[in-house]
Amino acid sequence: MLPDAAQCVKCGLCLAECPTYGLSGSEAQSPRGRIALIQALEKREVQVGRHAADLLDSCLLCRRCEKICPSEVSFAALMDRGRSMVRPSLPVAEKLLSAVLSRPWLGRMLVAPGKLLPKRSRLGYFAAQASLRPMSLKPLYLPEGKAGLGRVGLFTGCTASLLDTEVLSSALTLLLHAGYEVAVPGGQQCCGALDAHAGNSPRAQRLMQTNVDAFRNAGSLNAILSIATGCGAQLQDYDSLPAPHEDICSFLAREEVLQRLSFRSLAASVAVHLPCSLVNVLGQELAVFRLLNKIRGLQVHEIGRRGGCCGAAGTAMLLRPRMAGSLRDPLAEEIAGLSPDAVLSGNASCRLHLAAADESAGRAYLHPLVLLAQQLVRE
């Protein structure tokens, strides 16, 4: 680990980009401060304990620092390894959440009683959005009335069947209408991000290998597509997928795909939130605007600082609500000022986090795919 950490020259360019440093003003909660802590833990100059664990755990892993680092430090990989060192001291709630959310069957068992909680509570609001019925998916979908123009694999992950069933259905509709065969391997599991970020690297590695094997068994594929940008960021770091990974909006925005799709006009306005995983890791944020611009009459407004973090950060909105709320507040004010008909975001936790601050407005919070599927001209 030390040679990787030594790539950081402590130049400080990351400070202005780090959301937790911006809130705290503390070097200990900056990227270079956390790297220095990992180095000290590795050298046993600092003992593993709750304080060290809290400093590493408070990182949102937005990876904005990684994007602008002149030394190209692999910050996310260092953080995952650092958290594995302090895992015994990480909060029990975080380890429990990663275990539950990465296993949809277990998530449904625990979410069911949560639906009785008031929606104003964090867990109650989360439970209200979850689906108690798993979506039934076939291993292969064929386009109707069109020769297969290619074959893609669709990564569903763990949260999709719990929170994104409508997004999965929309993804299938758009891909099939464009003339693509869609393979949905039944053996795929959670992408591993939840466990990796909770310091459980052995399970994250096992999940990665399970997913790689599942897509290898799915036959020849042109691409493997993810619908949630957080999952996409994790898949991007896989080193042995049998086909190139791509965010689904980026794939649909390809010229040869987009020319096969037509959309009805819509006189409405939408606010587009770009998740930090889409901007800082996948670098495919322009595709969303290219797709939405195909809907005539639609007014599209980008909100927030591009590459910034809304505070959701997977489970951070549940585990660190005060920090998450502070980062969300400027976005909530911007949404209120724009008063759009809908807010679009490609990541489920971001949508839930933003919507929780806007319950009284009655506007929809959607994945871009859902709006595109709703406006699709179906022949």
C-alpha positions, 0 to 999 in steps of 0.5 A: 500500500505504501508505494501507492500512497507515496504517489501523493505529493501533498500538493493540496490541489485536492483541498478545494475539491473535497466536500468533507474538507469544505464542510470541516476545514480540517486537514484530517478530513481532506484527501491528503490528510486521509492518505497520511493517516493510511500511511501512518496506520501502515507503519503502525505509527497510529493505532487502529481505533474509532477515531482513525476509522471515523476519519476514513469513514467520513470520506464520501468517495466522490473521487473528485480529488482523483479526477483532478490529481496531477499525480494520478493517485488511485485514491478510491483504491487506497480508501478501500484498503485503508477502511479494510485496516480499520474495519473492526472499528467501523460503525456496526450500522455501516457493516449491517447496512452493506450486508443488508443492501447487497442482499436484496432478499434480506433487504426486503425482509427488513424493509417490509416492517419499515413501511410502517414507519413515518415517511418523515423518518430517514428509514421510513422514507427509504422503505416507502420507495422500496419494492417488496416484490423482486422483478422477474427477469429472463436471461435473454430478451430478443427485439420484436420484428427486428433483426438483432443488431447486436447483443448487450449484457445488462447489469442489474446489481442489488439495489435495482431490484429493490429500488429501480424496477421501473428503471430496469423495465425502461432500460429493456424497452429502450434497448429492445426498441433500438434492436439489441438483444439483451442478456440478463445473467441470472447469476449476477450479484451486487457489484461489491461497492457496498462491501468494498467501502465498508472495508470488507474487501474479501467479499467485494472480491468474491462478488466481482468474480461472481459477476465476471463469471456470470457475464462470461457465461452469457455468450458474446456481448458487444458491451456490458451496461449498468443503469446505476452510476454507483454500480458503474463506477465499481464495474469500471474498476473490474479488470477482467469483464468479458466485454467493455463496460459502459453506462447505459445512457452513454450507450444509448447516446451513440449515434448508431443507437440513437438514430433508431430511437424517436421520442414524442415532444414534451412541454415540460422542464426538468432539472438534471443532477449529475452524480459524482460517480458519473462525472468523476469516474465514468466521465460520460455525463454529456450523454444524458443531455444528448438523449434529453435534447431529442425530446422536443419542447423539453427544457433541460437545466443542469443543477449543482456543481459538476462533479460535486457530491450531493451527500448521498454517497450510497449509505452516507445519507443514512449514516451521516445525515447531518453532513449529507443534509449540509451538502444537499441544501444548496441543491434543494434550494436550486431545485426549489428556485427552478421549480421543474416538473421533474428532477432526473438523476442516474443514481438511486441514492442521489434521487432518494436523498434529493427527493427526501428534502422535497416531499411537499412539492409533488414533483417526480424524481426519476432516472433519465431512462424512465422519462425517455421510455415514457416519451418513446415512439413505439411503432 
